[in-house]
Amino acid sequence: MGFVSPATDYVEQRLSPTSICTTNESRILETSTGFAVIEPVSRMVQGQVLLILSGGMTQFAKLRGQALITEDGEAIEGAAAEEVEVMGRVTFFINSAADDGDESPM
């Protein structure tokens, strides 16, 4: 039996996007380019980026008028927009600064 290391009181937890960017109401979602911080939607505002569930797929869309414009430019409106479930609003995108395909000078 040995002594407990006195350094264990000073061990810091590893930083992660979840520990830095989330609150009680927000959550973080990993994307192909980094992360998105998602919060519940209290009311929708024009130009707001939303996380939506449409056709069994989650995707990001921007609210423009009565339509939702997806990342690929598709407009979801009318009866199709009524079938969309809004999962939350994006408050921040955190994108990777490194491109895996390029050689970094650092």
N, C-alpha and C positions, 0 to 999 in steps of 0.2 A: 504494500500500500504506500502510495506516494502523496506528495502535497499537490493541491490544485494550483495551477499556474496563476499568479497574480495578474497576468496579462489578459486573462479571459474576460475581465471586467471591461476591457478597452477594445475588444474586437468589434469592428464596425460591420454592419451588414452591407452586402454588395448592392450597389445602385442598379436600379432597373427602371425602364420607362414607367412601369406600374407604380413603383414606390415614389417616383418623382412627380408624375403627372396626374394621378387620380385623386379624387375626393370621394366622399361617401356615396355621392350620386353618380359619379362618372365611372367609366370603365375604359380599358384600352384594347384596341383591336390591331393585330399585326396585319400589315398590308404587304404587297409585293415590293414596295419601295421603303418601308419603314413601319410607322405606327400611326394610328388615328385615335384621338381622345374623343370618346362619345359620351354625351350627356342626354338625359331625358328631354323630350320636347314639351315645353309648356304651351307654346304657341308658335306657329310657323311664320317666318318672316321672309319676304322676298329676298332672293339671292343667297339664302342660307343653304349650306351643304348638309344633306341628310343621308343617313344610312337607311336604305330601304330594303324590303324583302318583296321581290317581284318575280313571279314565275318560278318560285323555289330557289332563287339565287339572291344573295345579298349583294348590293352594289351601292355606290355613291351617286347621288343625284342632286342637282341644284334646282331650287324652286324658282320658277319663272312664270309669273301670271298664274294660270290654273294648271300649268304643265310641270312635270318633273323632267329635267334634262339630264340624261345619264352621261357618264364619262365618254362614251363612244358617240355622243351627239344625238342619241335616240330620244324623242319626245314621248313621254307617257302622259296621256291626257284623256279626258272623257271617262268612258266606262272602264277603261284599262287602269286609270289612276285610282278609281274607287276600290280596285282589288289590291292595291299596293298597301303594304303594312309599313309604317314609319317606325323604325327601330330606335332612332335617336338622332340628335344633331351633332355634327362634327364641330368641336371647338378648336382643335389643333391637329395639324398633320406634322409628324416628326419624320423627316426623310433622312436616309443615310447619305452622308457626305462622300462616302467611298463608292466608286463604281467598280464592281468585281472584274469587269472586262478590261479596265485600263491599269497600266502600271502606275502606281503612285510614287511621286518623287520622294516621299518622306519615308 
